[in-house]
């Protein structure tokens, strides 16, 4: 059964040979494919006959390999792929959110600097440095963004981000409150949600901007006596069970299991919610001093525990620190005297 056909075609008054074989079409402008030194323009009929003879003898045209041109991958594509990998690896929700934010920040960086579509091949250390080192970003923020950016690009550009050296952040002390009760009373009159956040930061020693802000009623036991947080929900990465003091329980009214305790819905307030409230409260407050922040309630709570118990191990558990060394550093930051007058040498 004949499975081929040969015809003479024309293209701009130039003859060529059409070979139809196995439902595919092949064009030939000379006999080179069948080892014949003859151009189609010289004698198309002869060349056509030569191809027919070769086909009858068993020759078949070699299919041309389609060359797929790969477009160079862009930095944004690499970052988005990196986020997808981290999602598949079931990284914490917090890291995924931070990673998605880094992608948005990088898009803005490319747009602001007129380098849209920057490819991985053209990505330089100078780009990474320019992206990270900004006058409106603290040293701590720069290092945080770097630690998120690095694993997203590590697969495609291993080690590139780590070549950027950043300044160490200067440790800032959150000045504790001399009179916690008075401050809390002033906050309660200003905003009840900010009051509850501050109260829990002090009494449960949870971190306000995430651990407390994202609390749902399902995180509490039925009698509201304890809060249970999984490792993915707190900074230490370990599961925590935190007692709820009675003065906090009095302010709580159990709601739907999946509802956030502040928003009353399944979604918490945005990440800057309490930061904004605190900033506004601080401007009109007559009691807040320089250096006192939302975290000052946590520090004040730590001081109270240490003064009453004198136990570093209890303080470590209450604070959710991963090691005792962290708690020791924390205490030095809180300026708690480790030596009393009576401990000093006598004459």
Legacy VTK file of the C-alpha trace (Angstrom):
# vtk DataFile Version 3.0
C-alpha trace
ASCII
DATASET POLYDATA
POINTS 347 float
0.000 0.000 0.000
1.390 3.342 -1.064
2.033 5.514 2.008
3.775 8.379 0.245
3.172 10.944 -2.471
5.567 13.315 -4.225
4.581 16.557 -5.935
6.218 19.681 -7.275
5.361 22.867 -5.448
5.929 26.555 -6.205
6.949 29.346 -3.848
7.571 32.780 -5.377
8.245 31.180 -8.758
10.750 28.802 -7.164
10.132 25.070 -7.545
10.525 22.654 -4.651
9.653 19.035 -3.955
6.769 18.112 -1.640
7.083 14.685 -0.049
3.996 13.437 1.799
4.888 10.482 3.971
3.052 8.947 6.951
0.609 11.867 6.985
3.434 14.398 7.259
4.694 16.891 4.704
8.363 17.541 3.937
9.796 20.235 1.653
13.039 19.765 -0.272
14.846 22.370 -2.382
17.601 19.991 -3.460
18.513 16.299 -3.543
20.980 16.561 -0.646
18.721 14.416 1.614
19.027 11.503 -0.869
22.710 12.113 -1.695
21.943 13.644 -5.081
23.635 16.832 -6.289
20.655 18.386 -7.972
18.721 21.507 -7.162
14.941 21.675 -7.622
15.381 24.846 -9.680
17.573 22.948 -12.186
15.204 20.066 -12.999
12.212 19.672 -10.663
10.714 16.765 -12.621
13.956 14.763 -12.424
14.353 15.509 -8.738
10.733 14.463 -8.120
11.378 11.121 -9.857
14.567 10.605 -7.834
12.637 11.075 -4.556
9.926 8.630 -5.707
12.582 6.015 -6.502
14.243 6.427 -3.140
10.901 6.118 -1.350
10.148 2.852 -3.197
13.575 1.554 -2.130
12.660 2.186 1.520
14.122 5.618 2.176
12.072 7.840 4.469
12.470 11.512 5.342
13.983 12.176 8.754
11.488 14.104 10.886
12.831 17.452 11.955
13.273 17.837 15.666
11.287 20.753 16.901
13.520 23.058 18.857
11.696 24.483 21.813
13.181 27.778 22.749
13.150 28.194 26.473
12.525 31.702 27.636
14.851 32.780 30.456
13.108 32.524 33.826
12.505 35.793 35.633
13.244 36.484 39.290
9.533 36.881 39.971
8.788 33.494 38.391
11.553 31.907 40.481
10.170 33.492 43.657
6.636 32.327 42.891
7.928 28.815 42.185
9.821 28.962 45.475
6.618 29.842 47.329
4.887 26.888 45.623
7.648 24.543 46.795
7.330 25.792 50.382
3.562 25.300 50.251
4.058 21.712 49.021
6.534 21.176 51.855
3.815 22.278 54.282
5.800 25.130 55.769
4.077 27.186 58.452
1.307 29.600 57.486
3.400 32.411 58.894
6.344 31.652 56.582
4.052 31.306 53.546
2.480 34.706 54.278
5.928 36.260 54.727
7.101 34.633 51.476
4.090 35.939 49.536
4.764 39.400 50.956
8.403 39.215 49.779
7.177 38.429 46.238
4.964 41.548 46.333
7.848 43.651 47.651
10.133 42.379 44.891
7.555 43.218 42.211
7.353 46.734 43.632
11.159 46.953 43.708
11.412 46.033 40.000
8.666 48.505 39.107
10.206 51.362 41.118
13.629 50.777 39.551
12.412 50.218 35.956
13.815 46.688 35.765
10.592 44.772 35.162
11.161 41.250 33.919
14.624 40.929 35.465
15.862 37.417 34.679
17.752 35.084 36.960
20.717 35.195 34.568
20.967 38.949 35.056
20.277 38.950 38.801
23.265 40.354 40.682
24.258 40.630 44.333
23.850 44.386 43.903
20.133 43.859 43.149
19.683 41.842 46.341
21.529 44.466 48.386
19.514 47.298 46.835
16.282 45.392 47.584
17.181 44.720 51.230
19.037 47.833 52.344
16.500 50.625 52.540
16.473 53.730 54.728
12.891 53.048 55.846
13.690 49.471 56.903
15.323 48.775 60.245
18.281 46.395 60.442
15.969 43.827 62.000
13.454 44.130 59.141
16.225 43.781 56.559
17.486 40.578 58.175
13.957 39.190 58.468
13.221 39.804 54.774
16.599 38.320 53.844
15.897 35.131 55.823
12.619 34.740 53.896
14.060 35.620 50.481
17.051 33.262 50.730
15.192 29.890 50.704
12.936 31.069 47.864
15.924 31.693 45.565
18.271 29.059 46.934
17.185 26.389 44.430
17.812 28.551 41.361
20.548 30.837 42.721
22.196 28.992 45.623
24.111 31.211 48.015
23.428 34.468 46.164
21.306 36.084 48.883
23.755 35.044 51.595
26.495 37.004 49.816
24.785 40.184 51.003
26.085 41.147 54.440
23.770 43.205 56.614
24.365 45.189 59.776
23.413 43.557 63.034
20.267 45.065 64.544
20.745 47.122 67.671
18.843 45.541 70.547
16.132 47.834 71.853
14.715 47.527 75.337
10.974 47.616 75.869
10.807 49.674 79.025
8.575 47.966 81.628
5.689 49.749 83.351
6.002 50.933 86.943
2.210 50.816 87.428
0.644 48.232 85.106
-2.834 48.587 86.609
-2.981 52.337 85.952
-1.857 51.922 82.332
-4.386 49.143 81.720
-7.193 51.253 83.161
-6.319 54.121 80.821
-6.252 51.723 77.847
-9.606 50.198 78.832
-11.245 53.608 78.596
-9.648 54.148 75.176
-10.390 50.826 73.416
-11.632 47.519 74.862
-9.945 45.352 72.212
-6.568 46.989 72.777
-7.168 46.567 76.508
-7.791 42.826 76.159
-4.690 42.467 73.973
-2.502 44.282 76.526
-4.057 42.365 79.414
-3.286 39.029 77.750
0.200 40.154 76.753
0.868 40.857 80.436
-1.084 37.997 82.047
-0.468 35.185 79.529
2.905 36.464 78.247
1.906 35.828 74.642
3.222 37.999 71.838
0.592 40.575 70.831
0.995 41.026 67.088
0.493 37.412 66.078
-0.042 34.956 68.924
-2.750 37.059 70.570
-4.147 38.725 67.431
-4.804 35.326 65.791
-6.393 33.633 68.826
-9.673 31.808 68.216
-12.084 30.463 70.813
-11.000 27.007 69.709
-7.553 27.745 71.164
-9.093 27.870 74.651
-10.252 24.994 76.812
-14.008 24.869 77.417
-13.674 26.544 80.820
-11.315 29.223 79.398
-8.627 28.175 81.896
-5.919 27.399 79.322
-4.777 28.436 75.854
-3.288 25.730 73.629
-1.071 26.835 70.756
0.614 24.526 68.239
4.253 25.025 67.297
3.279 26.680 64.001
1.368 29.347 65.936
4.190 30.646 68.119
7.744 31.885 67.697
9.452 29.066 69.615
8.038 26.432 67.237
6.924 24.281 70.169
3.445 23.447 71.375
2.460 25.671 74.286
-0.184 25.419 76.995
-0.665 28.749 78.738
-2.750 29.274 81.921
-5.328 32.073 81.769
-5.436 34.145 84.986
-8.860 34.768 86.533
-8.720 38.528 85.859
-8.492 37.718 82.120
-11.197 35.038 82.204
-13.585 37.679 83.567
-13.123 39.642 80.339
-13.834 36.658 78.066
-17.104 35.282 76.754
-16.757 31.989 74.830
-17.805 32.257 71.190
-17.857 30.096 68.054
-14.915 27.683 67.923
-13.495 28.934 64.618
-14.115 32.632 65.321
-11.316 35.030 66.167
-11.733 36.435 69.676
-11.327 40.024 68.439
-12.900 40.134 64.970
-15.802 37.772 65.735
-15.269 36.050 62.366
-13.081 33.325 60.930
-10.509 35.930 59.814
-8.361 37.882 62.296
-7.711 41.595 62.085
-4.837 42.628 59.793
-1.260 42.366 61.032
-0.987 46.077 61.899
-4.284 46.266 63.788
-2.915 46.473 67.338
0.192 48.339 66.248
-2.031 51.091 64.826
-4.284 51.154 67.881
-1.288 51.409 70.197
0.261 54.201 68.143
-2.963 56.226 68.337
-3.402 55.527 72.045
0.186 56.487 72.837
-0.250 59.936 71.247
-3.077 60.867 73.618
-1.870 58.976 76.713
-0.659 60.858 79.779
1.054 57.809 81.309
3.089 56.175 78.527
6.824 56.930 78.668
9.514 56.870 75.998
10.535 53.308 75.135
7.307 51.716 76.348
5.562 49.551 73.762
2.972 46.787 73.539
5.777 44.357 74.342
6.419 46.238 77.574
3.402 44.384 79.013
5.136 41.075 78.292
8.337 42.320 79.862
6.475 43.612 82.894
4.762 40.244 83.276
8.156 38.502 83.101
9.518 40.761 85.852
6.538 39.973 88.064
6.997 36.195 87.613
10.726 36.342 88.331
10.339 38.586 91.373
7.670 36.355 92.891
9.168 32.956 92.056
12.885 33.625 91.630
12.795 30.700 89.189
14.414 30.982 85.786
12.943 27.655 84.652
9.403 28.870 85.419
10.115 32.113 83.622
11.429 30.185 80.620
8.251 28.096 80.413
6.008 31.121 80.882
7.785 33.076 78.154
7.914 30.132 75.761
11.659 30.473 75.263
13.466 27.605 73.552
16.403 27.715 75.959
17.366 29.040 79.362
20.050 31.201 77.759
17.339 33.198 75.999
15.612 33.831 79.323
18.899 34.957 80.901
19.450 37.397 78.063
15.879 38.540 78.443
16.393 39.293 82.118
19.519 41.308 81.428
17.504 43.287 78.934
14.899 43.913 81.613
17.622 45.298 83.895
16.807 42.988 86.793
19.614 43.072 89.339
21.173 39.657 89.804
23.127 40.812 92.898
21.654 42.495 95.956
23.491 44.806 98.356
23.729 42.075 100.978
25.465 39.857 98.455
28.399 42.225 98.193
31.665 41.745 100.190
31.581 42.741 103.877
34.272 44.481 105.921
LINES 1 348
347 0 1 2 3 4 5 6 7 8 9 10 11 12 13 14 15 16 17 18 19 20 21 22 23 24 25 26 27 28 29 30 31 32 33 34 35 36 37 38 39 40 41 42 43 44 45 46 47 48 49 50 51 52 53 54 55 56 57 58 59 60 61 62 63 64 65 66 67 68 69 70 71 72 73 74 75 76 77 78 79 80 81 82 83 84 85 86 87 88 89 90 91 92 93 94 95 96 97 98 99 100 101 102 103 104 105 106 107 108 109 110 111 112 113 114 115 116 117 118 119 120 121 122 123 124 125 126 127 128 129 130 131 132 133 134 135 136 137 138 139 140 141 142 143 144 145 146 147 148 149 150 151 152 153 154 155 156 157 158 159 160 161 162 163 164 165 166 167 168 169 170 171 172 173 174 175 176 177 178 179 180 181 182 183 184 185 186 187 188 189 190 191 192 193 194 195 196 197 198 199 200 201 202 203 204 205 206 207 208 209 210 211 212 213 214 215 216 217 218 219 220 221 222 223 224 225 226 227 228 229 230 231 232 233 234 235 236 237 238 239 240 241 242 243 244 245 246 247 248 249 250 251 252 253 254 255 256 257 258 259 260 261 262 263 264 265 266 267 268 269 270 271 272 273 274 275 276 277 278 279 280 281 282 283 284 285 286 287 288 289 290 291 292 293 294 295 296 297 298 299 300 301 302 303 304 305 306 307 308 309 310 311 312 313 314 315 316 317 318 319 320 321 322 323 324 325 326 327 328 329 330 331 332 333 334 335 336 337 338 339 340 341 342 343 344 345 346
